[in-house]
Amino acid sequence: MEKAINPASGSTEKGLAAACGVPDAPVCRDLALEEKGTGTEKGVAPPSPASEADSGASIGHRQARSSPGAVWEKGCSVEQSTTARASPGSHLQKRGWKEQSSNDDGDARDIFAALKISPAEPNPEASKGFTFSEVNCWRTSNSKVVCCHFSSDGKILASAGHEKKAVLWNMENQQTQYLPEEHALIITDVRFRPNSSQLATSSFDRTIKLWNAADSGFSLHTFTGHGFQVTSLDFHPKKTDLLCSCDGSGEIRYWNVTQPTCMRAIKGGTAQVRFQPNTGQYLAAAAENVVSIFDIETHSKKYTLQGHNTDVQSVCWDNSGEYIASVNQDLVKVWSVSSGECIHELSSNGNKFCSCVFHPSYTNLLVIGGYQSLELWNMVKNQSMTVQAHEGLIAALAQSPVTGMVASASHDNSVKLWK
């Protein structure tokens, strides 16, 4: 039985409003300039959402257009367009709209015509034409951001990384709040407990910490027992007291957060663990170049998904739990859970894929994070477009089915919102 450690209480941090921007452009707030005092940031007016002409891409019956983009610290602007940068050190390469299948005669105007709207989509406006635009941007600090996750109601976004403390973003009033710096090393993953204000963080310091966003003065529990750096964690969607984590040695641990105790330890995950949405029947675990699908009830391995030549960086389920995507630098694969077969795949063409998430409203659309750009991939038509998004590697993506928002976290120290 693993004992819980109750760390000493800390204090939340607050900042002065330091938004910088230009008219009609998404604003990138530098929170590194705002860390003064304690408590929650006050009085920051939310920036105006970007129009179709301002940022991102609008997919209907038009070509995608470039935009002035977001303004960064010291007035340095970042161009938002469909021009992608291939890799670090390479020249800019115009990719824009592109076809992955030589057998498809469609043009740029109908690439996304086959998008299927999710039955859970709360916004009827989505049926009038797909758009994907940057609507907000924050710079958290001078440290890389490597993980992010929305609460179940979509009202809070948590992000974390090399700064060793998580940041909570209130989606309704744009206020921000820092959790105390209790981890000794970088935070590798952050996940909200379903239908709760509680969240958990994992760290290279070999611990997992449980927090309450509503009372964030100190962590609720510290879980110890991993012998190596903890790389990922996730809550079960139905049995919400069940938390899973994995470490660098491949050990997967199942925790009861109510007790709190470690209930079971198995081998099979080094990079990331994610429960199947809704039922939580299966757990996907990435280790080296394979993804293992474990049955939660029988603790047996249902599938070993093979086909990547290098280490899998990220996995994600679609909202129905019927499909799972796996990403390494060179390739993204989409698998059917019912058959265990790969049904779609897309080459990165040198863009160094790192993260992925299914679009919250369109079931056929996978959003892939690479170096500086996002790839929007229509799996049905096997066609994609590239949107310039960050100035560094996009390490993590998150989505909210409730709000239709997508979040991107990057090594350029910023978090951006897209819709």
N, C-alpha and C positions, 0 to 999 in steps of 0.2 A: 504494500500500500504506500502510495506516494503522499507525503505530507504537504499541506499547503503552507506557504510562507506568507505572512501578512506584512508587507513592507511598511516602512514609516511613511506617514502622510507627507504629501508634497503640496505644491500650490500650482494653480493653473496660471498661464501667462496671457497677457493681453498686449495689444499693440495699438499704436496710433494709426489712424487712417492715412495710408500713403498711396492712394491710387494715382496712377498716371495714365494718360490716354490721349487720343485724338478724336475729333468728332466722327461719329458713325463707325467706330471701330471697336472690336472687343477690347476690354481693358485687362492687362496683365498686372495684377497687384503684387508688389514686392513685400512680402511679409517679413523678410529679413530686416527691413527698415522699421517694422512695426512692433518689435518685441520690447516693449517698455511697460512697466507696471504689472499688475496682476488682474485676473478675471477675464472677461470676454470682451472682444472688440466691440465698440459702440459706434453708432452713427455713420456707418458706411453705406452709402446709397448704392443699390445694385446697378451695374451698368446696363445700358440698353442692349437687348439682343441684337445680334448682327442680322442684317437683311441678306437676301439671297445675293445681292450684288456686292455685299461687303466681304463675306467670308465663306469659306468652305465650298460646297458644290450643291447646285440645284439640279435634280434629275427629273425631267418631265419631257418636254419637247424642245430642250435647248442644250447647247453645249455647255460644259462647265466653264465658269469664268474665274479669272484670278482676282485678287482683292488686296487692299492695303494691309490687312492683317492686324496683329496685336502689337501694342507698344510695350517694350520691355524697359527695364531700369535704365536710367541715364538717356532716355529718349531714343534708344536703339530699336528700330522697327524690324519685324520679321514678316516676310511676305507669305501670304496664304494663297496657294494656287494648286493646280493639278500638276505642277512640275515636280518630279521626284528627284531626290539625290540618291545616287546608287549606293554609296558606301563611304566611310570616313576616308578623306584624302582624295576622293575622286571628284571630277568636275561635275557641274550640274548637267543633268540629262533630262530632256523633255520627254516625259512619258504620257502625261495626260490620259486620255481615254485609250484603252487598248483591248484587243481581243485575245483571249487565251486559246480559243478554239478556231482553227483554220476552216472548220466545216460550217461555221455560223456566218450567215450573210448579213446579220444585223449591223446597223450603224450606231453611232454614239447616241442618237436620239432615243433608241429603244433598248439600250443595254439593260436598263433597270425596269423595263415594262413588265417583266415576268415576276416581279417581287410579290410575294404572298404576304398579306397582312395577317398578323397574329390574331387569333380569336380573342386574346386577352387585351388587345390594343384598346386603351381607354379613350383615345383621341380620334374622333371621326374625321378630323381634318387630314389625317394621314392618308386617307384613300384618295385625296385630291392630287397627289403627286409627291414623290419622295424628295426630301431635302436633307442636307447634312451640312450644318454650319457651326462654326465656333461661336458660343454664346457667352463664355466667361473664361478667365484665366487668372491663376494666382501663382506667384512665385513664393514658395514656402520658406526658403532659407538659401544658404549657399551650399546646400547638400543635396545629393541625388535623391530623387523620390523613386521608390521601387515597387510600391504596392498601393492599392486603393480599393475601396468597397463601399457600396451604398447600403444604408439601412433598408429594411423590408418595405417601409412606407416611402422610401425615396427622399426623405426630408433631410437626411444627414449623409455626407460623404466623408469617409475617413481615409487619410493617406499617411504614409510613413516611409522611412528609409534610413539613410545614413545619419540623419540628425538624432536618432535614438529616442525620439518621442513622436507620438502620433498627433496629427492635426485633424480637428473636426470642423467641417464646413456646413453651416446651416444653409440649405438650399432655398429657404423661404425669405430670410432677411439678410443673407450674405455675411452674417457674423461668423467669426472664427474663434476657435478655442483650442489651446494646446493641452494635451495630457502631460502629466509630469514626466520628467526624464528619469525613469526608474530602470530602464534597460542599460546594461553596461556597454553593449555593442549594437550594431545596426539592427533595425527591425526589418525582417524579411517578408512578413505577411500580416495582413490585418483583415479580420472578418467579423461582421455583425452577427450576433445571435438572432435567429429568425423571430420576427414580431416582438422585438425587445430593444431597449436602449443599451443593452450590454454588448460589448465587443471584446475580442481577444487579439493579442499581438504575439508574434513569435520572433525570436531573435537569435543572432549568432552567439549570444551569451548562454545558450543552451536552455533557456527558460521560456515559458509561456505565461502571459499575464492577462488576467480578466479585469475588465473595466466597466464602469457604468457612465455612459455619456451624460446622463442627467445629474450625476454627482461625481465629477472627475477629479476630485482633490487627491485621490490616491487609488491604487489598484485594489481590487477586491481580493484576489488570490494570485499567488505565483505557483505555477506547476513546475516541478523539477523531476528529473529522472532520465532525460535524454543525455547520452554520453558524448554527443557531437552537436554541431551547430544545427539549430532547428530552422528548417528552410521554408516550411509551409504549414498551414492549419486550415480547418474548416468545421463549421457546425452542421449537424444533421438537420435536414429541413423539417422533420416531424418530431423526432425525439430530441428536442432542443437542449436537453442537458447532456447530450453526447457531442463531444469535441474530438476531432482527429488531428494528429500532427505527424510530421515526418522529419527526419534529420539526415545529415550528410552521410551517415553509414548505411542508410536504407531502412532504418527501423521506423515502423509506423506504430503509433500509440493511440489507443482509444481511452479517452478520459471522461469521467463523470464530473461535470462542473459543479453539481450541487453538493457532492460529498466533501471535498473533491478527491478523487482517486484515479489511478491508472487501472483500467479494467482488463486490458489486453495489449500485447505487443507482438507484432508480426514483422516480416521483412517484405520489402517491395516498393518503397518510395523514397526518392532522394531529392527530387526537384519540387514537386507540387502534388497536393492531394485535394480532390474536389468530390463532394457527394453529388449523386444524381438528384436533380430538383424534384420537388413534389413528394415522391414516395421515399426517396433515400435508400432504395433497395441496393444500389451499387455504389462503390467508391472507386473513382479513377485515381491511379497513382502513377506518376511519371518517374522513371529511374533509368538513367543513361539513355539509350535510344529506343526504349520500349515503354508502352503504357499498359499497366495491368488493371483489369476490372475485377474487383472483389465483391462477392456477395456478402452483405452485412450480416445476414441472419445465419448463414452456414459457415461463414469465414473462409469459404473456398474461393479459388480464383476461377472466374467464368471465362475470361479471355486474356490472352497476351497479344496486344496489338503491336505488330512489327511492320517495319517498312521505312523507318527513318535511318539515315546513315550516320547521323551525329546526335548528340544529346538533345532530348526533348526539353524545351524551355518552359512550355506552358500548355495547359489543357483547359478546356471549357466545355460545358454542356449547353445545349439549347434549352429553352424554357420548358419544353415538353418532356425533356429527359430521354428523347428517342435517339438523339445524335450527340456525338462528342467530337470535338476538334482537338488536334494535337499539333504543336508548332515546334520546329527547330529552325536554325538559321536559314536553311535552304528551302524548306518545304512546309506547307500546311496540309494536313490530311483530315478529312471528315469521315467518321466511321458510323455505321449503323449498329446500335446496341443490340437489336434483335438478331442480327446475323454475324456480327463481329467482323464484317467486311468493310474495306475502305471503299467509299462510294464517290468521293470527290477528292481532288488534290490540286494544289496550285504551287508553282515554283516561285521563289522570291526574286529570281533574276538579279541576284546580287544585293538585294535590299536588306539582308540580314534580319529576317523575321525574329520576333522575340515574344510577342504576346498576342492574345486573340480573345474575342468575345462575340457572341451572336447578337445581332441587333435586337433591341428589346421589342420592336414593333413589326419587323419584317423577317419572317422565319427563314427566308432563302438567302439572307445577307449576313456574311461574316465580316467583322471588322478586325483587321490584322495590324498590329503595331510593329514597325520596323525601325530603321535608323532614320529619324527625323520625319518620316511620313507614315500616314495611315493608308492601308489598302482596303478598299471597299469591294468585296468580292461577291457577285451574284453567282451562287453555286449552280443554280439551275441552268443558266445560259453559259456558265463558265467564262464570264467576262468580268473585268474589274476596272476600277479607276483609282488613281493615286492622288491623295490630298496632302499637301505639305502641312505639317502639324507642329513640329517641335524643332529645337536646335540640337537635340541629342537622341539617344536611344529611347524608344517608348517601351518602358519596362513592364507596364501593367495597364490593363483596361478593365473597366467595370461598366455595368449597365443597370438601369432601373426600369422594370416593366411598368411600374406605376406612372412614372413621369415621362418615359421615353428617352431619357437622357443617357448619353455615353460619356464616361470620364476617361481621360488618358493621363498617366503619370510618367514622367520622363527624367532621364539623367541630366536634363538641362535645368533641374531644380524647380520645375513648374508642374502644375496640374491644370488641365483644361477640360471644359465641358462642351459637349457637342449635341446638336439635335437637328 
